[in-house]
Amino acid sequence: MSNTITLSVPDMSCGHCKASVEKALSPLAEAVTVDLTTRHVTVEAKALPADLIKALDAIGFPAQAV
């Protein structure tokens, strides 16, 4: 069973950022939805929020759970 996790990614601002975030999270998630307007990422995943945050931090996008 997966959980819906929402992350705030304040440094995400463009299409390239969106693609990078999706690529980093896709191995850990069943679905990734990026909203550039709110700078939030909604993830359907079995992974823990800390694992998702670590994956984003590794590519230079600090994040926190909302």
N, C-alpha and C positions, 0 to 999 in steps of 0.2 A: 504494500500500500504506500502510495506516495503522499507527500505533504505539499501544500502550497506555501511557498516562502517568498516574501517580498523583501527586496534589498534596495537601499538607497545608494546610488552610485553618482555622487555629485560631480565628478570630473568627466562624465560621459556627455558629449555634446554634438556628435556628428555621426554620419552613416558609417564611417570607418570605425569609430568607437563602438557603435552598435554591433558591427560584424565581429570585432575582436572579443567583445563580451559574450556574444552568442557562441563563438568558437571555443572560448575558455570553459564555458559552463555546459556545453552540449554533452561531453563525456559523463557528466555527473547528473544529468537531468533528462527527464522524458519530454519536457517542453520548456522553452524559454521564450518569454514575451518581454520585449524591451520598449519602454515608453520614453522617448527622448525629451518630451515636453516636461514630464515630472521627474525625469532622471531616475526612474524606478525600473527594476527588473523583477518580474514575477516568474518564479520557477516551480515546476512540478517535479519534485525529486524525492528520492529516498535518502539522499545525502543530508547531512546536518548543515545548518546554516554556516557554521564555522568552516566547513569544508568548501562551501561555495565562496565565502569571503576570502579564504586562502587562495583559491584559484584566481580570483579577480585581482588580489593583491600581487600575485606573481606576474601579472601582465601590466601592472602599474595603475590599476583602478581600485583605490581604497573604497570599501563598501561597509555598510552596516545594515543589520536587520531592522525592518520597520515594524 
